[in-house]
Every structure is written in C-alpha cells, then in structure tokens.
Amino acid sequence: MPRKAHLLIVDDEANTLASLSRAFRLAGHEATVCDSAAKALELAKGKSFDLILSDVVMPGKDGLTLLEELKQQGVTAPVVMMSGQAHIEMAVRATRLGALDFLEKPISSDKLLLTVDNALKLQRLENENQQLRQRLGKHEIVWKGEAMRRVMAQLERVAASESRVCIFGETGTGKELVARTIHERSTRAAGPFVTLNCAAVPAELIESELFGHEKGSFTGASGRHVGKFEQADQGTIFLDEIGDMPLNMQAKLLRVLEEGEVERIGGDKPIVVNVRVVVATHRDLEARVREEKFRQDLFHRVYVFPLVLPPLRERREDIAALVEHFATQVCAQNGWKPVPFAPDAMEALQSYTWPGNVRELRNMVERLMLLAAEGQVDLGTVQMAMPKTSAGSSTLSGPVGSGPLAERVQSFEREVILAELKRSHHNMSMAAKALGLERSHLYKKAEQLGIDLRAMRRELQE
C-alpha cells in the first residue's frame, strides 16, 4: 500500500460495513463506518477523509443524493460508488455527479483494494499537480502595461457571467490561458475545463471528439467514447481555432448551442449538458462569414463578448516581466540556479518583433538559460539565440537594402507589410490594426508597393 489512508464507508448493511472495514484495516488503512447518507454528511463536515466509499441503494437519501450533497458541501475527497442493483443509467449518473468509479456488488477484496489504491494515487497526483502549477505559475497571466490592463478588466467582468466569449488573437498570444482564467474566475471553477483545437482534429473525427460515439457505431469504434461536451458538463469547454471548423460540423455545433443537448454517434437519445462555451480564433470571423466559410447564425451565437488579445509587439512594456516569469519557471522545472539578464540583453529582447508572440518568448528564455555563460544572459547570448534571416543575419539587424533613402523606405515598408500579412494569415483587419492603419489605407499601400494581394490569397488557399 502506498500509504495509510482514512476512509469513510457508507452502507445500510451491517455485514457489509464489518467486512469492508476489516479488509481495509488489514491492508493498513483506517476506516470510519456509518449506515446512512445523513450520518455520512455530518461526518464529512467535521472530518477530512482520503476517500469515501458509498452504497447507492439505501433507505432515506440514496447514495447518488449523498454524492451530490457532498459535492455541494465542497468535499473534495474522491467518491467510489457501489451497488448490487447496478445498471448503465445509474453508473452514468454517478459519473456525471462526480464519482471516481462505480463498482458492482459483490466485490472481491482484491478488486476493492486495487480500486482504492488507484483512487488514492490519482488524488495524490492531482494534489501534487495543483501545487506544482501554483508554485510555477503555469496558468498565470503576466502583465504590466496598459494594453493588457484593458484586457484583464474586460476578463474580470465577463468571467463572472455565463456569457459566451470569443477570443481573438494571433498564434501564441495566450488564448487558451485567457480561456482557462475565465473558467477559474467563474462560478464554474469547480467544474471541468475541457479543450479542443478544431484545426488539429481531422474533419472525419471531430464529431466523435465533440459529441462522442457508441460502441460499433462506425468501423474502429470498439467501445463507447464520451465526447468533449459531456466531459465538460457543469464546467467550460474551450473550442480553439473555431474559424477552421468544417461547415457541416458548424451546423451540428449550432444545434448543441441552441438546444443544450448532444447526441453520440450511434446513440438513440439526446444527452442534456450544462456547459459554458468559450471559443477562440486567429482568423477574421466576419470575413469568413462573407466568404461563406463560417455560418452567420453560428457567428451570432459565439460572438457574444469579443475579447481581443494584443500581440507581444504591442505590449513591449510587459516583456521584462514575462522574461523574469519564464526564467523563474524554467529554472524551477530544471533545478537550475537563477540567471540575471544584462540591461542590453533585455533591451534587445524588447526591440524584437516576436512574430510567435508570448509562446516564442517562452521558448527563447529557455534557450537563453541553456546558452548563458559567466552567470548572466548578455547581449551576445541574445544575438546568438535569435532566429536568422535567409541572409544569415540576425532579425535584430539594422538598415534594409541599399540605394536612395526613398527606395530603402519603400523596401522596408514592403517587407514589414508582407511579414505582417504572413503572420496574420492574410487577415487584412488584423494586419491593419497591428500596423496602425485603416484597412482601406493598407489596401492602397499594398497596391502602391506592388504587393499582389489576390495572388497571396490564392497561395494561402492552395
């Protein structure tokens, strides 16, 4: 046994209580027993248990009601349900109410002890993981400047509501982190936070991922699969890159948002789910609607509260704080001693454009920690770690091209606009905003500089 644990056993049969408590005590555990749900609730108020094992069918309050009220009381101990009258609906309901496992009586001592051991190990791992996240600040939003102050003010307002949120931002700006923060600051924080990247799942599998499937519903469906929406019941589902969801799936998602219920592939009845939906995309959804690549009715369903994340180049005042945060994180994860950054090294990091945004900065900090010599990160270390252009020079390099000033300026403007269009995946609205231009002005500027926008769009579609 991994360690001694204190268990609460709830059953209205005296023989069952006696046999189970004896088995646990012989295995080195401490067991408290009671014969009703009401007594169990009182015991759980005054004592902390490592695990609760409860029968389902009991006089008065049954085990499922007990499970529900334990969760309402804020009891975090894992709960394992057991019954001699088990059926699928009972097991499903117990799982949805938060039971860790469901065992059918009669239960062998070996199976019962193995289930308890696994439950205790899982609980210990979850506690350690939570402590590690808190210590390392993995899910902490780090900011200092005005751009993120406005975002955080909006986040605080919308988190307390049940409104759907649509997060816009370039790749690497932290859209999932913001979605997770919304969940953790909402009334659903005790529920699950479930994510799905719509662009990363093949079109033929996304329906199964979202809504689940029954055994034998299609070739390869060897067992029942619970979809993301069911997993997120009473919590939050985060649909990343929703702008890339196939059109046929958009119609099915729309029905779920309207009806509040899902149906597994091969299922014969709808399943009610209570889920808050947060979506994100790097694309211009309004443009996708005009191009008939995103349903207008779905757009109006998810576009309730838009939250726009600024790219890192527009929040340079946050870079020093982010570098310090990531450096502390990397050193703690690897057992390294902290390494200071020289002032000129930090200036170089703040002057870079960061096309990969915060994600790129995090990777850069880890690279710098590995390359640092003589107890600090200096300018030479940063220049060595920075990505190179095709010409082999650092992206921190200076003047562009040669010839008269006007030609150099035009060349530089062209390169900047092309780079921004590439970063925004030809999203003209986002590119114009990043460059501080009106959208119409950006079109005119591109034409003046000989940038063929139609050709670029064709290449992107291919």
C-alpha positions as CSV (number, residue, x, y, z in Angstrom):
1,M,0.0,0.0,0.0
2,P,1.4,3.4,-0.8
3,R,0.4,5.0,2.5
4,K,-2.1,4.8,5.3
5,A,-5.4,6.4,4.4
6,H,-8.6,7.4,6.3
7,L,-11.7,6.1,4.5
8,L,-15.4,6.6,5.1
9,I,-17.6,3.6,4.3
10,V,-21.4,4.2,3.9
11,D,-23.8,1.2,3.7
12,D,-27.1,0.3,5.4
13,E,-26.0,-3.4,5.7
14,A,-24.1,-4.1,8.9
15,N,-22.3,-7.2,7.5
16,T,-21.0,-5.2,4.5
17,L,-19.7,-2.4,6.8
18,A,-18.0,-5.0,9.0
19,S,-16.3,-7.0,6.2
20,L,-15.2,-3.8,4.3
21,S,-13.8,-2.1,7.4
22,R,-11.9,-5.3,8.4
23,A,-10.4,-5.6,4.9
24,F,-9.2,-2.0,4.8
25,R,-7.8,-2.2,8.3
26,L,-5.9,-5.4,7.5
27,A,-4.4,-3.5,4.5
28,G,-3.2,-0.8,6.8
29,H,-5.9,1.8,6.4
30,E,-8.2,3.5,8.9
31,A,-11.9,3.1,8.3
32,T,-14.9,5.0,9.7
33,V,-18.3,3.4,9.0
34,C,-21.9,4.7,9.1
35,D,-25.3,3.3,7.9
36,S,-27.0,6.3,6.3
37,A,-26.3,9.2,4.0
38,A,-27.4,11.7,6.7
39,K,-24.8,10.4,9.1
40,A,-22.2,10.5,6.3
41,L,-22.9,14.1,5.6
42,E,-22.4,15.0,9.3
43,L,-19.1,13.1,9.5
44,A,-17.8,14.7,6.3
45,K,-18.5,18.2,7.8
46,G,-16.3,17.5,10.8
47,K,-13.6,15.2,9.4
48,S,-11.3,15.0,6.4
49,F,-11.3,11.7,4.6
50,D,-9.0,10.5,1.9
51,L,-11.7,8.5,0.1
52,I,-15.5,7.9,0.6
53,L,-17.0,4.5,-0.4
54,S,-20.8,4.5,-0.6
55,D,-23.6,2.2,-1.5
56,V,-26.2,3.5,-3.9
57,V,-29.5,2.0,-2.7
58,M,-30.1,2.9,0.9
59,P,-33.2,4.0,2.9
60,G,-33.9,7.7,3.0
61,K,-31.3,9.5,1.0
62,D,-29.7,7.2,-1.6
63,G,-26.0,7.2,-2.5
64,L,-26.4,9.4,-5.5
65,T,-28.1,12.1,-3.4
66,L,-25.3,11.7,-0.9
67,L,-22.7,12.2,-3.7
68,E,-24.5,15.3,-5.0
69,E,-24.7,16.9,-1.5
70,L,-21.1,16.0,-0.7
71,K,-20.0,18.0,-3.8
72,Q,-22.3,20.9,-2.7
73,Q,-20.7,20.9,0.7
74,G,-17.3,21.3,-1.0
75,V,-16.0,17.9,-0.1
76,T,-13.0,17.2,-2.4
77,A,-12.3,13.6,-1.4
78,P,-12.8,11.1,-4.2
79,V,-16.0,9.1,-4.0
80,V,-16.4,5.5,-5.2
81,M,-20.0,4.2,-5.6
82,M,-21.1,0.5,-5.3
83,S,-24.4,-1.3,-5.8
84,G,-25.8,-4.7,-6.1
85,Q,-28.6,-3.4,-8.4
86,A,-26.3,-1.6,-10.9
87,H,-27.4,-0.6,-14.3
88,I,-25.9,1.6,-17.0
89,E,-28.1,4.7,-16.3
90,M,-27.1,4.6,-12.6
91,A,-23.4,4.4,-13.4
92,V,-23.6,7.2,-15.9
93,R,-25.5,9.4,-13.5
94,A,-22.9,8.7,-10.7
95,T,-20.1,9.6,-13.1
96,R,-21.7,12.8,-14.1
97,L,-22.3,13.7,-10.5
98,G,-18.5,13.3,-9.9
99,A,-18.0,9.7,-8.8
100,L,-14.5,8.5,-9.4
101,D,-15.6,4.9,-10.0
102,F,-18.6,2.6,-9.9
103,L,-18.3,-0.9,-8.6
104,E,-20.9,-3.7,-8.9
105,K,-21.5,-5.9,-5.8
106,P,-20.4,-8.5,-4.8
107,I,-16.9,-7.0,-4.8
108,S,-13.8,-9.1,-4.3
109,S,-11.4,-7.8,-1.6
110,D,-8.5,-7.6,-4.2
111,K,-10.5,-5.6,-6.7
112,L,-11.8,-3.3,-4.0
113,L,-8.3,-2.6,-2.5
114,L,-6.9,-2.1,-6.0
115,T,-9.7,0.5,-6.8
116,V,-9.0,2.3,-3.5
117,D,-5.2,2.3,-4.1
118,N,-5.7,3.7,-7.7
119,A,-8.1,6.4,-6.4
120,L,-5.6,7.5,-3.7
121,K,-2.7,7.6,-6.2
122,L,-4.8,9.7,-8.6
123,Q,-5.8,12.0,-5.8
124,R,-2.2,12.4,-4.7
125,L,-1.1,13.1,-8.3
126,E,-3.8,15.7,-8.7
127,N,-2.9,17.5,-5.5
128,E,0.8,17.5,-6.4
129,N,0.0,18.8,-9.9
130,Q,-2.1,21.6,-8.5
131,Q,0.6,22.5,-6.1
132,L,3.2,22.5,-8.9
133,R,1.0,24.7,-11.1
134,Q,0.6,27.2,-8.2
135,R,4.3,27.1,-7.5
136,L,5.4,27.6,-11.1
137,G,2.6,29.9,-12.1
138,K,2.0,27.9,-15.2
139,H,-1.5,29.4,-15.7
140,E,-0.7,32.9,-14.6
141,I,-1.3,35.8,-16.9
142,V,1.7,38.2,-16.5
143,W,1.3,41.8,-17.5
144,K,2.3,45.4,-16.6
145,G,1.2,47.7,-19.3
146,E,-2.0,49.4,-20.4
147,A,-2.8,47.1,-23.3
148,M,-3.2,44.1,-21.0
149,R,-4.8,46.1,-18.2
150,R,-7.8,46.8,-20.5
151,V,-8.0,43.1,-21.4
152,M,-7.9,42.0,-17.8
153,A,-10.6,44.5,-16.9
154,Q,-12.8,43.0,-19.6
155,L,-11.9,39.5,-18.5
156,E,-12.9,40.1,-14.9
157,R,-16.3,41.5,-16.0
158,V,-17.2,38.6,-18.3
159,A,-15.8,35.8,-16.1
160,A,-18.5,36.3,-13.5
161,S,-21.2,35.9,-16.1
162,E,-22.5,32.9,-18.1
163,S,-21.9,34.8,-21.4
164,R,-20.2,33.1,-24.3
165,V,-16.8,34.6,-25.1
166,C,-15.0,34.8,-28.4
167,I,-11.2,35.4,-28.0
168,F,-9.3,36.9,-31.0
169,G,-5.6,37.0,-31.3
170,E,-2.6,35.8,-33.2
171,T,-1.0,32.4,-32.7
172,G,1.0,32.4,-29.4
173,T,-0.8,35.3,-27.7
174,G,-2.2,33.1,-25.0
175,K,-5.8,32.5,-26.0
176,E,-6.1,29.2,-24.1
177,L,-4.5,30.7,-21.0
178,V,-7.1,33.5,-21.1
179,A,-9.9,31.0,-21.6
180,R,-8.7,29.0,-18.6
181,T,-8.5,32.1,-16.5
182,I,-12.1,33.0,-17.4
183,H,-13.1,29.5,-16.2
184,E,-11.2,29.7,-13.0
185,R,-12.7,33.1,-12.1
186,S,-16.2,32.0,-12.9
187,T,-18.9,30.2,-10.8
188,R,-18.0,27.0,-12.7
189,A,-14.4,26.9,-11.4
190,A,-15.1,23.7,-9.5
191,G,-16.2,22.0,-12.8
192,P,-14.0,20.7,-15.6
193,F,-12.2,22.8,-18.2
194,V,-12.1,20.9,-21.4
195,T,-10.3,22.0,-24.6
196,L,-10.4,21.0,-28.3
197,N,-8.4,22.5,-31.1
198,C,-10.7,22.4,-34.1
199,A,-7.9,22.9,-36.5
200,A,-5.9,19.9,-35.1
201,V,-8.6,17.2,-35.4
202,P,-9.3,15.6,-38.8
203,A,-12.7,16.5,-40.2
204,E,-13.9,12.9,-40.1
205,L,-13.1,12.6,-36.3
206,I,-14.3,16.0,-35.0
207,E,-17.9,15.0,-34.5
208,S,-16.8,12.0,-32.4
209,E,-14.4,14.2,-30.4
210,L,-17.1,16.7,-29.6
211,F,-20.2,14.6,-29.1
212,G,-18.8,11.0,-28.5
213,H,-19.9,7.7,-30.0
214,E,-21.4,4.4,-29.1
215,K,-19.6,1.0,-29.5
216,G,-19.9,-0.3,-33.0
217,S,-21.3,3.0,-34.4
218,F,-18.6,3.0,-37.1
219,T,-15.5,1.0,-38.2
220,G,-13.0,1.2,-35.4
221,A,-15.5,2.2,-32.6
222,S,-14.5,-0.7,-30.3
223,G,-16.1,0.9,-27.2
224,R,-18.1,3.9,-26.0
225,H,-16.4,7.3,-26.2
226,V,-17.6,10.2,-24.2
227,G,-17.3,13.5,-26.1
228,K,-15.8,16.8,-25.0
229,F,-19.2,18.3,-24.3
230,E,-20.2,15.6,-21.9
231,Q,-16.8,15.8,-20.3
232,A,-17.3,19.5,-19.8
233,D,-20.7,19.2,-18.2
234,Q,-21.1,21.7,-15.3
235,G,-17.9,23.3,-16.5
236,T,-16.4,25.1,-19.5
237,I,-15.5,23.9,-23.0
238,F,-12.8,25.8,-24.9
239,L,-13.0,25.5,-28.7
240,D,-9.8,26.8,-30.1
241,E,-9.5,27.9,-33.8
242,I,-13.2,27.6,-34.3
243,G,-12.8,29.5,-37.6
244,D,-11.3,26.3,-39.0
245,M,-14.2,24.1,-38.1
246,P,-15.8,22.3,-41.1
247,L,-19.1,23.8,-42.3
248,N,-21.1,20.5,-41.7
249,M,-19.8,20.4,-38.1
250,Q,-20.7,24.1,-37.6
251,A,-24.4,23.2,-38.2
252,K,-24.3,20.4,-35.6
253,L,-22.5,22.7,-33.1
254,L,-25.2,25.3,-33.6
255,R,-27.9,22.8,-32.6
256,V,-26.0,22.0,-29.4
257,L,-25.7,25.6,-28.5
258,E,-29.4,26.2,-29.2
259,E,-30.8,23.0,-27.5
260,G,-28.2,22.4,-24.8
261,E,-28.0,18.7,-25.6
262,V,-25.8,16.4,-27.6
263,E,-26.3,13.0,-29.2
264,R,-23.5,10.5,-29.6
265,I,-22.8,9.0,-33.0
266,G,-24.9,5.8,-33.0
267,G,-26.9,6.9,-30.0
268,D,-30.7,6.8,-29.8
269,K,-31.4,9.6,-27.4
270,P,-30.1,13.2,-26.6
271,I,-28.0,13.9,-23.6
272,V,-28.6,17.2,-21.7
273,V,-25.4,19.1,-21.0
274,N,-24.8,22.3,-19.0
275,V,-21.7,23.8,-20.5
276,R,-20.3,27.3,-20.9
277,V,-18.7,27.8,-24.3
278,V,-15.6,29.9,-24.9
279,V,-14.2,30.0,-28.4
280,A,-11.0,31.4,-30.0
281,T,-9.6,32.1,-33.4
282,H,-6.7,33.9,-35.1
283,R,-8.9,34.4,-38.2
284,D,-11.3,37.3,-39.1
285,L,-14.6,35.6,-38.5
286,E,-16.7,38.3,-40.2
287,A,-14.6,37.9,-43.3
288,R,-15.1,34.1,-43.1
289,V,-18.8,34.7,-42.9
290,R,-18.7,36.9,-46.1
291,E,-16.6,34.2,-47.8
292,E,-19.3,31.6,-46.7
293,K,-16.7,29.6,-44.8
294,F,-18.4,30.3,-41.5
295,R,-22.1,30.2,-40.7
296,Q,-23.6,33.5,-39.9
297,D,-26.1,32.0,-37.4
298,L,-23.2,30.3,-35.6
299,F,-21.2,33.6,-35.7
300,H,-24.0,35.3,-33.8
301,R,-24.2,32.5,-31.3
302,V,-20.5,32.6,-30.3
303,Y,-19.8,36.3,-30.9
304,V,-21.5,37.5,-27.7
305,F,-18.5,39.0,-25.9
306,P,-15.4,39.5,-28.1
307,L,-12.0,39.7,-26.3
308,V,-9.0,40.8,-28.4
309,L,-5.5,39.9,-27.3
310,P,-2.8,42.2,-28.4
311,P,0.3,40.7,-30.0
312,L,3.5,40.9,-27.9
313,R,5.0,43.7,-30.2
314,E,2.1,45.9,-29.0
315,R,2.8,45.2,-25.3
316,R,6.6,45.6,-25.1
317,E,6.2,47.0,-21.6
318,D,5.3,43.5,-20.4
319,I,8.4,41.8,-21.9
320,A,10.7,42.3,-18.9
321,A,8.1,40.9,-16.5
322,L,7.4,37.9,-18.8
323,V,11.1,37.2,-19.2
324,E,11.5,37.1,-15.4
325,H,8.4,34.9,-15.0
326,F,9.6,32.4,-17.6
327,A,13.1,32.4,-16.3
328,T,11.9,31.5,-12.8
329,Q,9.6,28.8,-14.3
330,V,12.4,27.2,-16.4
331,C,14.9,27.3,-13.5
332,A,12.4,25.7,-11.1
333,Q,11.5,23.0,-13.6
334,N,15.1,22.0,-14.3
335,G,16.6,22.6,-10.9
336,W,18.9,25.4,-12.2
337,K,20.2,28.5,-10.4
338,P,18.5,31.8,-11.5
339,V,20.5,33.7,-14.1
340,P,20.2,37.5,-14.4
341,F,19.7,39.4,-17.7
342,A,22.1,42.2,-18.5
343,P,20.4,45.5,-19.4
344,D,21.5,45.5,-23.0
345,A,20.2,41.9,-23.3
346,M,16.8,42.9,-22.0
347,E,16.8,45.9,-24.4
348,A,17.5,43.6,-27.3
349,L,14.6,41.3,-26.3
350,Q,12.3,44.3,-26.0
351,S,13.3,45.6,-29.5
352,Y,12.5,42.3,-31.3
353,T,9.1,42.0,-33.1
354,W,8.2,38.5,-31.7
355,P,6.2,37.0,-34.6
356,G,5.5,33.9,-32.4
357,N,4.3,36.2,-29.6
358,V,4.4,35.0,-25.9
359,R,5.0,31.4,-26.9
360,E,8.1,32.3,-28.8
361,L,9.4,34.4,-25.9
362,R,8.9,31.4,-23.5
363,N,11.0,29.2,-25.8
364,M,13.6,31.9,-26.2
365,V,14.0,32.3,-22.5
366,E,14.6,28.6,-22.1
367,R,17.2,28.7,-24.9
368,L,18.9,31.6,-23.3
369,M,19.1,29.8,-19.9
370,L,20.9,27.0,-21.7
371,L,23.3,29.3,-23.6
372,A,24.0,31.7,-20.7
373,A,27.7,31.9,-19.8
374,E,29.6,33.5,-16.9
375,G,26.5,33.7,-14.7
376,Q,24.3,36.0,-16.8
377,V,22.5,36.4,-20.1
378,D,24.3,39.2,-22.1
379,L,23.7,40.8,-25.5
380,G,26.0,38.3,-27.2
381,T,23.9,35.4,-25.8
382,V,20.7,37.0,-27.2
383,Q,22.2,37.7,-30.6
384,M,23.4,34.1,-30.8
385,A,19.9,32.7,-29.8
386,M,17.9,35.0,-32.1
387,P,16.5,33.4,-35.3
388,K,18.4,34.3,-38.5
389,T,17.1,35.7,-41.8
390,S,17.8,33.9,-45.1
391,A,20.9,36.1,-45.5
392,G,22.2,34.7,-42.2
393,S,21.9,38.0,-40.3
394,S,20.0,38.4,-37.0
395,T,16.5,39.7,-37.1
396,L,17.8,42.4,-34.8
397,S,19.9,43.8,-37.7
398,G,19.6,47.4,-38.9
399,P,19.2,49.1,-42.3
400,V,17.4,47.4,-45.2
401,G,18.7,47.3,-48.8
402,S,20.9,49.9,-50.4
403,G,20.4,52.9,-52.7
404,P,18.5,56.2,-52.2
405,L,16.6,56.7,-49.0
406,A,13.1,56.7,-50.7
407,E,13.9,53.2,-52.2
408,R,15.1,51.9,-48.8
409,V,12.0,53.2,-47.1
410,Q,9.7,51.6,-49.7
411,S,11.7,48.3,-49.5
412,F,11.4,48.3,-45.7
413,E,7.6,49.1,-45.8
414,R,7.0,46.3,-48.3
415,E,8.9,43.8,-46.1
416,V,7.0,44.9,-43.0
417,I,3.6,44.6,-44.7
418,L,4.4,41.2,-46.2
419,A,5.6,39.9,-42.8
420,E,2.5,41.2,-41.1
421,L,0.2,39.7,-43.7
422,K,2.0,36.4,-43.3
423,R,1.7,36.5,-39.5
424,S,-2.0,37.3,-39.7
425,H,-2.6,34.6,-42.3
426,H,-3.8,37.3,-44.8
427,N,-6.3,38.7,-42.3
428,M,-6.4,42.3,-43.5
429,S,-8.3,43.6,-40.5
430,M,-5.8,42.2,-38.0
431,A,-2.8,43.2,-40.2
432,A,-4.1,46.8,-40.5
433,K,-4.7,47.0,-36.7
434,A,-1.2,45.7,-36.0
435,L,0.3,48.3,-38.3
436,G,-1.8,51.1,-37.0
437,L,-3.5,51.7,-40.3
438,E,-7.1,51.9,-41.6
439,R,-8.0,48.8,-43.6
440,S,-8.6,50.9,-46.7
441,H,-5.2,52.6,-46.3
442,L,-3.5,49.2,-46.1
443,Y,-5.1,48.1,-49.4
444,K,-3.9,51.3,-51.0
445,K,-0.4,51.0,-49.5
446,A,-0.1,47.4,-50.8
447,E,-1.1,48.5,-54.3
448,Q,1.5,51.3,-54.2
449,L,4.2,48.9,-53.2
450,G,3.3,46.3,-55.8
451,I,2.0,43.7,-53.4
452,D,-0.4,41.3,-55.2
453,L,-3.0,40.6,-52.6
454,R,-5.0,38.3,-54.8
455,A,-2.0,36.1,-55.6
456,M,-1.2,35.9,-51.9
457,R,-4.7,34.8,-51.1
458,R,-4.7,32.1,-53.8
459,E,-1.4,30.8,-52.5
460,L,-2.8,30.7,-49.0
461,Q,-5.9,28.8,-50.1
462,E,-3.7,26.2,-52.0
